[in-house]
Amino acid sequence: MDEKHYLSSLFDPRSVAIIGATEREGALGRVLVQNMLDAGYQGGLHAVNPKHRTVLGITCRRRIGDVPGPVDLAIIATPARTVPDIVSECGKAGVKAAVVLSAGFGETGAAGAQLEMETVRNAKRHGLRLLGPNSLGLARPSLGLNATFALGKPLPGSIGFISQSGALCAAILDYARPNQVGFSSIVALGVASDIDFGEVLDYMVWDNRCESILLYIEGVRDARRFLSALRAAARAKPVMVLKSGRHPVGLRAAQSHTRVTGGDDAVFDAALRRAGVIRLQNLSQLYAASKALFAHFRPRGNRLAIVTNGGGPGVLAADCAGDLGIPLADLSTDTLVRLDRILPPEWSRDNPVDLVGDSDPQRYAQALAELLTDSGVDGVLCLLSPQAMTRPVEVAQRVIALAKKTDKPILTCWLGDEQARTARDLLQAAGIPSLRTPENAVELFSNLSAYYRNQQLLTQVAAPIVEDRPPLLEAARLIIDTALLARRTTLTRLESMALLTAFHIPTVPMQVAYHADEAETVAAALGFPVTLRPNAPLPVQGAGAVRPRHDLHSAVAVNLAWAEMSADIARSMPAAVHDGIVIEPTEHALNVRQLMLRVWRDPVFGPVIGVGERSLDPQYWPDRAVGLPPLNAFLANDLLSQTRAARRMQALDGLPAANVKAVEDLLENVSEIVCELPWVRAVELNPLLVDDIAAMVIDARIEIGSVAHLAGRYDHMAIHPYPANMVRHASLRDGSPVLLRPLKPEDAELEQAFVRRLSPETKYFRFMNALRELPQSLLAKLTQIDYDREMAFIATVERDGQEFQIGVSRYATNPDADSCEFAIVVADEYQHSGLGRQLMALIIESAKERGLKTMKGSFLASNERMIRFVERLGFVVTRDAEDQGLRHGVLDLETAAPPPMP
């Protein structure tokens, strides 16, 4: 790593002081010192306690200010009432980070909350970062740093573990050592009054010792920062999450523990799916996942083959696979033929592959080898029951030998105990996951293979607004402004339908009438039969008080229905008497399916979209799939596919298939409403009718509210949408048109082709090596960006009806959240065209809007043209202190003027 991370004082301290160190048996301060000594910490270790001169052989100082030399990290293990002053003393002594293990802060009530506020305020005053309070501590095994009060010494390894629960963290550590599971970092967040998930995740992405990440979560405070960091981590490394509080009773317990706001568990699940991570359901799965990740178990798909020496275990595994939606691999004809040659006539001839009870190690190994060569198999589960011919240890040795020759994952489940124990130890030592039951093994395969499925969701970005049919944003905002000026928080039916129409959502045609004669005229113009509804939206509770009147076939029927409905409105909703009554054609589609779509605000993740089969009871919606906006076609399809309604929209019982594409388009349009109109609090489209031709909204309710000042256009969203507002049509010096727009994942082929066309010199100046084309890993990193923390603009021109990329500029926010690193490259034939200045103007404008303070870049000293270019833009360029071939440029964004256009 070229530069130190801004949290290096916490994660990579050169010296540690334990405040509250003591030799008293059982005391927290003694456990901490002993753990640091046992771990073999090689940095400076200091004890601080006015009551002792030495602690376990270490000189003990009275105060932190008495410690000779700088202290990077302080571990505070003193009563809560003393912590605010101790943090102040640490700040004055130059300490950069502290871990507060003490309890008794905000989790205990008002007095504790006041102590916590004072502690954080004192830390911020001195620029000191805090982990905790009420934290189990921090461990970095490879550095010999064990600043926790857990028993035992954690093993070094490649897993980064973050937990909101100290008790669960201690349990994991106790499990890990005998199971040979090692960690790169172990972080117990505690109350997380300062450092939270987002910053720790960012560090683990940066840390090359960390290859996979496990999290235990009870709740989230900053959804945007959390999801942004989680998505960044999942792009780089497998991430697995155990989230508690799935049910109300568990959620209440979690809230009392961590004081975080609880939301709908289905929404949290949708957020994790969208972030490209895997959700685990229980502690057993977390234990199993930790072993598999440490063994670098990496499925590349979810087609599972099962080989067993007994029918029963194979059936149990197959049933579990069916429950979890894991497809059993279809074995190829060639594989079946080869298995026929080596297996007895009574073998199963299917997957699971039942080798029969008299199977010996050679037969087992031959069958496994054939399954591993089948291209339709993504992974193999080996089941073994201890029977007379089995020889479990020898079979394990054969499996280990085959595992070394394949890149496909192998899981094992040696049933029983006495005869299986030695074999399990051998498999574990070889890095092959060994589970005790078939169900646990299939669950593990399902969880880990889902990581690769969820990566598809992670890369999805909602497409920009279609230029030839953009939504009528001004009209929609006028509708909302008018309602808010009238102090209304719910739109009328007509306003709701007009707002939907502004976003090109199909709605039933309707008009409002204010007296019976007008109603008759409108009904005749629309065509009988018609339906009457109150224009004023019905209240959420007691929504049946004023029922609609359907199937009115004549003016007389309309007149009578008008009189009845007017009386109902005067009785139930007197304030709505003057809002009129809506008249609309009654829809009688033959092939219709009825859906319901809702938008609401989750207290953690903000706007949420739910869709499913229509429910007549507003409080009960059994068929509901939940997703976070923004949505694109892929995400809308994924959301809809999770519902029972999706199956019922297929062709069945003589009905033609419903127009699923129309529903997906409608979902995308609703997502656009959520993104572009932060005033919208809730939407209910009920019913939403879909047949084989189209989808149409019959009734809608939209709730709105005032919006406090937003620093960014999409700050109300947990996931930053595609910034369509930053698309620019520009011209080069010669007057030729060029499109400048934010990059999206679908541009990977454009980007790859662009790099291929660059000259060797331009490639060398940009990438500092002579690569011929972008490796897939780098291409994914460059195109699958999170607009909340980075931005990239590409310049394209049209040639023969195709889009060609001719330039790109980008910046990525550094972990300090104040600065960013930029890069720019322009196609050789478009250099000196003024394109570079336009691309730089866009990233400078974007970085300033995000509140960043400085922009940095590194260049080869031989790239004199680039150095002159950035100097003209206001960058201050300096030599690298260690490499004379490098130059570094820094731009002060707070004072920088926009680059002049060519």
N, C-alpha and C positions, 0 to 999 in steps of 0.2 A: 504494500500500500504506500502510495507516494506521500500522502498527507495524513496527519493525525485527525481522527474523528473528534468532533467537539465534545463528545461524551467519554473521551479517552481517560479522563481523570477518574471516572467511575468504573469503567470496564478494564482499563489497563494502567492502574496506578503504580507509580514508582515507589510510593511510600503510603502506609496506612497507619492511622492512629485509632485505637479503640478507647473511646471515652466511656468510663464506667468499668474499666478493667478491674478485676479483683481475683483473689485466690480463694474466696469463700466457696466451699463445695456446693454445687448445684446452682450457683448464681449465673445469670446470663453472661456477665462480663468475663467469668472464668471460661465458660464454654466457648466463647468467641476467640479468646486468646489461644486456648488449646487447639481449636479447629484450625486456626491460622498456622500454628506451629506444626501440627500433624500434616497439614497439606504441603508444607515445605515452601512457604512463601519466601521468595528470594529478595524482595524489595525491603525497604526500611520499615520495620514493624515497631510501633511505639504504643505504650500504655499511658493512659491519662486518668489519674484519680488522686485527689489530695490526701487520701487516707493511706496510701501505700508508697513505699520507695521502690519496690520491685514487684512484678507479677510474673510468676513462672519463669524467673530468670531474666525478664526484660525490665530495663530501667523504667520506672513509672514517674511521670511528670505531674505537677500539680494542676496545670492548665494547658490547654492546647497551644497557647501562645508561648509556652516554655519549651516546646519540642524543637530541637535544633534542626535547621534545614527546612525546606518546603515539605508540606504534607498535601498529597493529592486527594486522598479520600479519608473521611472521618466516619467511623462506625459509632453511632450514639446509642448507648444502652443504659440510659438513666431515666428516672421518673419523668412523666410527661410534663410536670410543672416546671422542670428545669430546662427543657429542650429549647424554648425560644431564645433564652439567653446564651445557651451553649452554641446554637447556630450563629448568633451574632458574633461570638468570640471566634468561631471557626472562620467566618467571613473576614474578620479583621486580621486573622493570622494568615490569610491567603489561601485557605482550603477551597478547592474548586467544586467538590462534590461531597455529599454526606448521605449515609443510609441511616434512617431513624427506625430502630427496632421497637422502640417504646410504644405501648398501647395507651389508651386513655385520651384520645383526641375526639374528632368529630363523631366517631361511632358511639360515643358515650353520652352525647347530649350537648346542650348549649355551652356549658363551661368548657368542655373538651373542644368544641368547634371554635371557641375563641382562642384557645391555645394553638390550635392548628393554623388559624388565620395569622396569628402573631409569628409563628414559625415560618410560614411561607413568606410573609412580608419581610422578615429579617433576612431570609435567604435571598430574595430578589434584590434587596438593597445592596447586597455585596456580590451579586452575580454568582451565587452558589446554587448548584442544582441538588435537588432532594429526591431520594428514593424512599417511599414510605409516606407517613409513619405506619406503625403496626405492621411492619414488614418482617418476614423471616430472614431477609438478607439477600446477599448476592454471592455467587460463586463463579470463578473462572478456572476450572481444574488445570488447564494446560499451563497457567501462570502460578499455580500453587496458591491461588486466592480462594479461601473458603470463609467469607465473612457472613456466615449463617450460624444459627444456633440449632441446626439439624444435627442428628447423630451420624457419625460415619463420614468417610472421605469420598466425595464424588469422583468418578473416573473421568479422565479426559476423553473427549469424543467429538462428534460432529453435529449433535442435536442442540439447538437452542430452545430452552424451555422457559416460558413466561407464565406465571400463575398469579391470580388475584387472591388465592388462598395459601397462607403459609402452611397450614396443616396438610393440605393436599400436596404441596411442594415437598414437605418432609416425607410424606408417604411414598412419593415417586422416587425420591433419592434412596429411601430404604429398600425399595424394590429393585432399583437399577443396579446397585453394586453386585449382588449375588447373581444377577442375570447378565452381567457383563455389558451393561448399557452405559455409554459415556456421553458427556455433554460438553459443548463448547462454552455455553453460558447457562446459568440458572438464575432467574430473576423473580423474586417474590415482590410484587408491586405494593402490597398492602393497600392503604387507603388511596394511594396515588394522588396526593394533593399537588404534586408538581409533575414529575416524570410519569407518563402513562404509556399505554400500549403502543401508541403511534411512534414515539421516539425510540423505544426499545426495539420495535420491529425494524425501524430504519437502520439502527445499529447492526442488527443481525443480518440484514441484507448486505451491508457494507463489510461485515466481518467474514474474511475468507476461511476462517476455521469452521464456520457454521454452514452446514450443507442441507439441513432440514429444520423445521420449526414446529414445536408443539405449544399450544396455548390452552390454559384453563381460564374461562371467562365467566364471570357472574353478571357483569353489566358493562356498559360503555357510556362514557361522558360525551366525548367529541366524536360524533359519528363520521363526519367528513374526514378528520385526521386519521381515525381508526381505519376506515375503509380504504382510504388512499394508501396508507402504509401497508395494509393487508394485501391489497392488490399488487403493490410494488413487490412485496415479499413473494407472493405466489407466482409472479412472473419469473422469479429467479430461483426459487427453491420450493420443494413440497412443503405445504403448511397444513397442519391438522389441528382442529379446535374441538375441545370438550366444553360445551356451554351448558351451565346449570340453569335452574329456574325455568324449566320447560312448562311447568304447571303453576297455577296461582300460589299454592302453598310453598313451593320451592322458590318462586319469585319473591315472595314476601320475606323469606329467610335470607335470600341473597341481598335484598335491599337493606335489610337491617345490618348486614355484615359489611357491605361496601358503600352504602349510601348512594348508589347509582340509580338513575331512573329506569324503571322496567318497562318494556314494551311487549308487543305481541310476539310470542315465540316463533310463529310462522313467518313473521317479517324478518326476524333475526336469521332464520334458516335461509330465507330468500337472499338476504344480504351475503351470507357466507357462500352460497352457491354462485352468486354474481361475482364474488371476489376470487373465485377459482380455487377455493380451499375445500377441505373435507371436514364435515362435522361428525364427530364421534358421539356416541350415545351414553356411554358409561365408562367407569374407571377401568374395567377389564379391557375394553377396546383401547383405552389410552395406553395401558401397559403393553398390549400386543403391538400397537402401532409404534411405540418407542423401540421395541426390539427390532421390528421390521425396518424402520427408518435407519437405525444404527447399522443394520446389516446391508444398507443400500438396496433394499428391496424396491424395485421400480417396475410395476406393470406397465405395459404399453397398450393395453386394451382390456376388454372385460370378458373375452371368450375363454371359459374355463374348461379344462379337461380334468377328469378325476380318475385316478387309478387306485384300485383297492384289492385287497386279498380276501374281502368278504362283502357279501351283498348288502347287509344291513347298514354299515357305516356309509357306503356309497349312496344308498337311498336317502339317509339323513342329510348328507351333504347336498344332494340334488334338490331335496325339498327346501332346504335353506336357501339355495341359489335361486329357486323359483320365487320364494318369499321376497328376496332382495332385488329381484329383477336382473340377476346375473345370468346371461345366456350360457348354456352348456355348449361347448364347441361342437360343430358338425364335423365329424372326422371324414377326411377325404377317402375316396375309394381306394387309392394306393395305400393309405395308412391301414385301412381295414384288411386289405389283402395281406400286407406284411405281418399284421398282428395274427391273422389266421394261421400263418406259417409257424409262429412261435408259441401260440397259446393252445390249450387243450380244446377239444371240440365243443365243450359245454360253456366256453367263455361267453360273455354277455353280447358280443358283437354290437356294442353301442357305447355311448358315453353316459354314465361312468363305465370304465373298463374294469370289469370284475375278473380278476386273474384266477379265481377259484381258491378254495381254502388250502390246497396242498402246494401253493406257489412257493418256490424257493427264491433265493436272492438273484440267481441268474435270470429267471423268468421275469422277475420284477424289474430288473435293470433293463432288459431288452424291451419290454413294453414301454417303460418310461422314455427310453431313447427314441422309439418310434413316435411317441406323442410330441416330443420336443421338436422333431423335424417337420411336423405338420404345420403348414403356413396358416391354417385356420385356428390354431391354438395360440392364445396369448399368455397362458400360464397354466401350471399343472399343480393339482393338489394330490399329494401322495398320502394315502390312508393305509395303516397297517394294524391288523389285529393280531395279538400274540397267540398264534396257533402252533401246532407241533412242528410244522416244516418251516416256520417263518424265519428264524434267526435274525431278530430285529437289529442287532448291531451290524451284522454283515450287510443287510439291506441298506442301512443308513450310510455305511461306507461307500456302497455303490452309488447311492443318490448323490453323495458329496462329490464323487469323481465326475459324475455327469453334469452336475451344477457348474463345475469349473469350465466346461466346454460349451456352455450355452449362455445367451444373454436373456433368455426367458426366465421369469421368476418361478421358483419352485417353493411351495409351502408343504409342510409335513404335519401329520397328526398320527403319532404312535399311541394308540389307545392302551389303556391299562396303566400300570404304575411300575411294579417290580421289574418286569422284563423290559419295559420301555425306557427306564430311567437313564441307563448308560447311553443308549442310542440318542435320546433327546440331548444329552450333554454334548455328544459328538456333533450333532446337527447344529446346535446353538453355537458351538465354538467355530464352526465352519461358516457362520453367518447365514444360515438357512432358518427361517422362522419355523419354530416348532410349537404347535398348539396342542391342547389336551383334548379338545372335542372337535368333531367335524364342523359343527355350527360356528364355533369361534374362528376356525380357519377360513371358512367361506366369508364370514363377516369381515375379516381382515382383508381378504382379497377384494371384496366389494368396496371397502373404504379406500384402499390405496389405489385401486383402478379408477375410482370415481374422480380422483385428482386430475387425471388426464381428460376425462369427459368434461369436468367443470372448467378446464382451461379454455374450452370453446366459448363458454359464457364470459370468461374474463376478457377475451379479446374483442368482444362486441362493443361497438360504439354506435349510438343512434345517428342515422344519416342526417346531413344538413337539410334544411327546409328546401323543398323542391322549388327551383327558381321560377318555373313557368306556372306554378300554382301555389304561391305562398299563402299562409293564413292571413286573414284580415285582422292583424294585431290591433290596429288603431280602433277598429269597430268593436272588437272584443273588450278592449280597455275602456271604451266609452260606456259600454253596458255596465261594467263593474263600477266605474266612477259615478254614474248616475244613481246606482243603487246605494253606494256608500254615502253619497251626499244626502240621500233620503233617509239615512240612518238604518238601512236594511242590511241584514246579514244573509238573507236568502233571496235568490233571484226568483222572479215569477216564472211560470212555465214558458211563456213566450220569450222572456229574456234568456232563459236557459237554452231553449232551442235555437235562438238566434246566435248565442255564443258558440254552440256546437257547430252550427252552419258556418260560422266564420272560420272554423278549422276543418271545413269540408267533411264533416261527419253527417251522413244521411239521416234526415229526420222526417217524420210524417208531416205533411203540409198542414198548417193550422192557421186560424185567425181568431181574434178576440172580439166578442160581441158584448155590448153593455146593456142591451134590453132585448126583450123577446122578439120584437119585429126584426131587429138587426140579425138576431140569431137565425131566424127563418130564411132571411135573404142569403146569409153566409152559407148555410147548410145547402141551399139549392145550388149555389155557385160551386161548392165543393163536390156535390153529388152525393145522393143518399146511397147506403146508410151512413150515418155519422155518429160520432161519440162526443159527449160533452164532459168537460172536466173543469174544475175551478182553475182560474189563471193563477191565483195565489197558491204557492206550494203548500201541500198538506204538512202539518206538523209531523215530526219524526215519531212521536208517541201518539197513539190513538189515530193512526192514519186512516182508519175506516170510517171516521165520523162523516165525511162527505164523499160518498162513493161516486165514481164516474157512471154515466149513463151510456150504455153501448147499444149499437144496432138500432138506431132511430131511423125509420124508413120513410117518414113523412113530416111535413111542416107541423101537423097537429101533434105528432109525437115529440117533436122538438119543443113546441110551445109548452106542453105538459111537463116535460123533463126540465125545461128552464125554470118553471115555477117551483117544482120540487127542490131543485138544486139551490135556487136562490134562497129558499126558506132554510135549507140545511146550512148554507154558508152564514146567513144572518144569525142562526142559533149557535153554531160551533165556532165560526171564525168571523165575528162581527167586523173586525178591522179590515177584512178582505172584501167587504161588500162591493166597494167601488173598483176592484181590480178586474171585474168582468169574468166571463166564462169563455173557455176555449172550445172552439168547434173544430173537429178534425174528421177526416174520412175513417170509417171503421175498417181495419185491415183484416182480410180473410184469406191469408196465404195458405195454400194447400199443403205445402211441404215444409212448414215452418218449425223451427226449434226456438224455444224461448230461453234466453240467457239473461244474466244480470251482470252489470259491471259497476264497480265502486272505486272511488278514490277517497282516501282518508289520510290523516296525519298521524303517524306513529310518533310517540314521544321521544324516541331515540333516533330513528332514521328519517323522519320527516315524511314527505309524500310517498304513498304506497298505492299500487294498483292491484285490485282483486277482480277476478273474473270466474264465472262458473255458471252452472245450471240455475235457472231462476228459482228463488224461494219466495213463497207468498208471505212467510213470516219474516219481518225485517230483523228480528232478533236471532234468527236461526238460519244459517247458510251452510249446509253440510258439504256442498260441492264448491269449494273455493280454492283457487290457486292464487298465490301472492307473488308479486314481483316489484322490484324497485325501478322507477324510471331513471334515466331515459331508456326507452325500448326501441329496437329496430326490428326488422322482419324476423331475424333469427330468434331474438329474445321473445317476441310476441308469439311465435310458433311454439317455443319451448314452454312458455307460460300456459298457453291454451292446451298443450298436450298433457299437462298434469291434471286435467279435469275429467270428470266422467262425461261432461258435455262433449268433449272431443270425440269420444267413441260413438256417441249418439249422433254426431254430425256425419258419420260415415253412411254410406248407402246401406239401408237395411229395411226389411219388411216391405219392399216395394217402393220405399221412398228413395228419391235420388239423393246423392251426397250433398250436404249443405256447402255453401260457398265459404270455406274456411278462410280463404285469402281475404275476403271482405271483412271478416272479423279481425284478422291480423292487422289489416290496414286501419281499421277503426281503433284498435288498441294503440297503434303508433300515433294516431292523431290525438287521442286522449293523453298520451304521454307528452305530446307537444304542448297541450294545454297546461299540464302540470309544470313543465319546464319554463314556459314563457309567461305564465300568469301566477306569480307568487301569492296573489290575493285569494286564489282558490283554495278553500279549506277542505271541501268535500264535494264529491260528485256521485250521484246515483242514476244510472241508466237502467230503468226497470219498467217495462220489459225492453230488452234488446232482441228484436226478431231477426232470424237469419233463415233464408231458404236457399234453394239451389241457384238463385239469381244474385241476391244482394243481402246486405244487412241494413237494418233500419232501427233507429231509436224511436220508440212510441211515447215514452214519458221520461222526464228528466228532472232531477232536483240538484241545484248547485248552491253550496254555501260559500260565502266569501268573508273576508275580514281585512282590516287595515294591516299594512306591512310596515314594520320599522325599517329605517334606512339599511339597505344591504350594501356591503362594501363591494361585492361582485354581483354580476347579473344573475348568477345561479347559486348564490350562497344559501338558498333555502333547500338545496338538493344535497343528498348524501353522496351522490355520484355526479361529477361534473359532466354535463352533456357536451356533445360536439359543439364547439363555439362557432356556429354558423354566422354569427354577427361579425366575425372577423374575416369573412371572404371578401376579397378586393379584386376589382377589375382595373388593371393598370396598363400602361404603355411603356415600351422601351424607348431609348433615345431616337431610334429610327421611326417611331410611331407605331410599330407592330404591337398588337394586343398580347397581353399576358395575364393569366389568372393566378392570383396569389391566394392560397387557402390553407387552413390548418390540415395537417396530415391525419389520416385515419388508417386503421389496420389493413383495410382493403387495398392500400397503396403499396403493399409489399413488392408486387411485381414491377410497378413503376419505379420504385426506389432501386431495386436490383438492376433493372435495365439502365437506369441513370448512372449508377456506379460503373457498370460494365463499359459505358461509352466514354468515361473520363480518361484522360491521358495518364500514362504512368506517373508523370510529374505531379499532376493535380491530385491523384490518389495518394501519392507519398506525402504531399504537404498536408492533406486532410487527415489521413489515418496513421501517418508516421511509419508506414511500412508499405511494401509493394504488393499488397493483396490484389488478386485478379478480380474477385467478386466477394460480396459480403457473405460470410458464413451464416447459416440459418439462425443460429443463436443470436448473432449480432443484428441480423435483419429483424428478428422479432423484437429485440430490445429497442431498435430505432423506430419501429412503426407501431408497436402496441404501447402507446403512451397514455399516461394519466394526466388529463388537462389541468388537474388541480395543482400538480407539482412540476410539470414540464410543459413545453410547447414547441411545436415544430410547424413551420410553414414551408410548403413546397410551391414552386413556380412552374406552371405548365402552359404549354401552347398546343394548339390543335394542328395535326398534320394528317391529311387524308381521312378525316373523320375520327381520328384517334388522339387520345391525350398523351403528350410526351412531357416528362419532367425535365426541366432545364436548370433547376437550382433548388437549394434547401437551406434553411437556417433553423437553428433550434437552441433552446436553453433548457437546462435541468436544474432545479432548485437544489442547493446543497443542504446537508442535514441541519445546518445552523438556521435554516429558514429565512436568512437575511440576504444571502448571496446566491448567485447562480453561475453555472459554467455554460459558455456559448460555443457554437461551432457554425460555420457557414461554408458552403461550397457551391460554385457556379460552373455549369458546363463550359468546357473550353471555348466553344464557338460563341458563347454569350458573355464572355468576360469583356469588360470595358463598355457594356451596354447600359449601365446604370442599374442593372438588376440587383447587384450586391447591396447597394444603398437601400433599395426598397425592402429587401428581405431583412436587413438589419433594422430598419425603421420599425418593422412589424414586431420583431422580438423585443426590441427596446420598449416599445409601447406596451406590449403584453406584460413584460416583467415589471414595469412601473405600476401598471394596474393591479398586479398581484401584491404590491407593497414591498417588493425586493429593493434592497439598498445598493448593492453592487453587482456588476456583471464582470466575469473573469474569463480569460481565454489563454490558451498556451499555443505557441507557434514555434516552428523550427526557425533558427536564426537565419538560415539561408532563404527563407520565404520573405524576402524583403518587400515584395509588392503587398503582401498581406499586412505586414507590420506598418507600412506607410498608410494603408487603407484604414486600419483601426485607430492610428494616431489622429488622422483627420476627423474621425468620429468622436474624438475626445478621450480615448483610452490612454492611460499612462503605462508605458511599456518599460519593463525592467529585465535585467539579465537573471537567469536562474543561478542561485548561489553555488550549486554543485555541478550543473551541466551547462557548459558554455555554449552548447548547441541549441539551447532552448531560450525562449523569451516568454514573459508573462505580461498580459495586459489586464488592466483593471479600469472599469468605467464607473464613476459615481452616478448612479441612476437618479439620485435625489436632485442633482444639479444639472444633469445632462439635458441638452436641448435636442429636439427631434432631428435626426440627420436630414440635411437638405436633399430634396428630390432632384433627379437629373433633369 
